[in-house]
Structure formats: C-alpha cells, structure tokens
Amino acid sequence: MPVLVVLIGAAGCSRTSVNSPRALAPEQVAPTLNSAFKDAKPDVKEAASGVVAALQSQDAPKAFVQSQNLTERPDLTPEQRTAAALSRAAALTQLQAAAANGNKAAEDLLQAYRASK
C-alpha cells in the first residue's frame, strides 16, 4: 500500500510541471506571436500585436491584461493558444518585476490576479 501512495503522489507532481507554460524571454515574444498569428483574422492579429506593443513598451499592467484577454479568446488555433499562453507567462513575469520595483498599478493588478485564483 505505501508504494501505491508514492506512485500516485509522484504522478500528480509530474503532471503539474508539464501543464505549466514557461515564460518566453522578452526577445522571443514578438517573433513567437507574429509567427503564430500571421494568418489570423484582422481583429485577432490586432489583439496579438497589442500584447507585443505593450510588452515592448514595458507597460506591464497593459501587457498582462491584453495577454490574458488574448488567451481567453475562443477562436484561437492550438498554435495561437500556445503562443498566447507563453506570452501571458512573459507578461506575468514582467508584471511581477514591475510590482517588485514599486509600480503601484502593477502591484494592484497582481494582487487582484492572485485574489481571483
């Protein structure tokens, strides 16, 4: 019986790391989103471009909100959904850094995001 508990526990642990998207490096966000959304409908492409622009301008709160909105769109292809999730992780990393550096808007948004989980 103890062996079964260990195996179940180990299986549960490995599943968490597989499903967690890793953040893209800042320089990878634009090429990743541009590639995934190059053939998207104009409104979807515009949403992806907005995420890129906000991340590049270091507007962490705007980048996070826009990336979150992008990932929630029901009309994304699997490739687009993956790229959007990776860019959202990058935006969250940027948001956390901005909050740590005293950006009040970033702190407030991060606090609201954590409370919603």
C-alpha positions in Angstrom: 0.0 0.0 0.0 2.8 2.6 0.8 4.2 2.0 -2.7 0.9 2.8 -4.3 0.7 6.1 -2.4 4.2 7.1 -3.5 3.4 6.3 -7.1 0.2 8.3 -7.1 2.0 11.2 -5.4 4.8 11.2 -7.9 2.3 11.0 -10.9 0.5 14.1 -9.5 3.7 16.0 -9.1 4.9 15.5 -12.6 1.6 16.5 -14.1 1.8 20.0 -12.6 5.1 20.8 -14.3 4.0 19.5 -17.7 0.9 21.8 -17.8 2.6 25.0 -16.6 3.7 27.2 -19.5 7.2 28.6 -19.3 7.5 32.3 -19.9 9.1 33.4 -23.1 12.2 35.5 -22.9 11.3 39.1 -23.8 13.1 39.0 -27.1 11.1 35.8 -28.1 7.6 37.2 -27.5 7.3 39.3 -30.7 8.6 36.6 -33.1 6.5 33.9 -31.4 3.3 35.8 -31.5 3.9 37.2 -35.0 4.5 33.7 -36.4 1.5 32.2 -34.7 -0.9 35.0 -35.6 0.4 35.8 -39.1 -2.6 34.2 -40.8 -5.2 35.2 -38.2 -8.3 37.3 -38.7 -7.5 41.0 -38.5 -9.1 41.5 -35.1 -7.2 38.5 -33.6 -3.9 39.7 -35.2 -4.5 43.2 -33.8 -5.0 41.7 -30.3 -1.7 39.8 -30.6 0.1 43.0 -31.9 -1.3 44.9 -28.8 0.3 42.4 -26.5 3.7 42.7 -28.3 3.5 46.5 -28.2 2.6 46.6 -24.5 5.4 44.2 -23.6 7.9 46.1 -25.7 6.9 49.4 -24.1 7.4 47.9 -20.7 3.7 48.6 -19.8 3.4 45.6 -17.6 -0.2 46.0 -16.5 -1.5 46.6 -20.0 0.6 43.7 -21.4 -0.8 41.4 -18.7 -4.4 42.4 -19.3 -4.1 42.2 -23.1 -2.3 38.9 -23.0 -5.0 37.5 -20.6 -7.7 38.7 -23.0 -5.9 37.1 -25.9 -5.6 33.7 -24.2 -9.3 33.7 -23.4 -10.4 34.1 -27.0 -12.4 31.0 -28.1 -11.4 31.4 -31.8 -7.7 30.7 -31.5 -5.9 27.8 -33.2 -3.9 25.4 -31.0 -0.7 27.1 -32.1 -2.1 30.5 -31.3 -3.4 29.4 -27.9 0.1 28.1 -27.0 1.8 31.3 -28.2 -0.7 33.4 -26.3 -0.2 31.3 -23.1 3.6 31.7 -23.4 3.3 35.4 -23.9 0.9 35.6 -20.9 3.5 34.0 -18.8 6.1 36.5 -20.0 3.7 39.3 -19.2 3.1 37.9 -15.7 6.9 37.8 -15.2 7.1 41.5 -16.3 4.1 42.4 -14.1 5.8 40.8 -11.1 9.1 42.6 -11.7 7.2 45.9 -12.1 5.4 45.3 -8.8 8.6 44.5 -7.1 10.1 47.8 -8.4 7.2 49.8 -6.8 4.8 50.2 -9.8 1.5 50.7 -7.9 -0.7 49.8 -10.9 1.3 46.5 -11.3 1.0 45.8 -7.6 -2.7 46.3 -7.6 -3.3 44.2 -10.7 -1.0 41.4 -9.4 -2.9 41.5 -6.1 -6.3 41.3 -7.9 -5.0 38.4 -10.1 -3.8 36.4 -7.1 -7.1 37.0 -5.3 -9.0 35.7 -8.3 -7.2 32.3 -8.3 
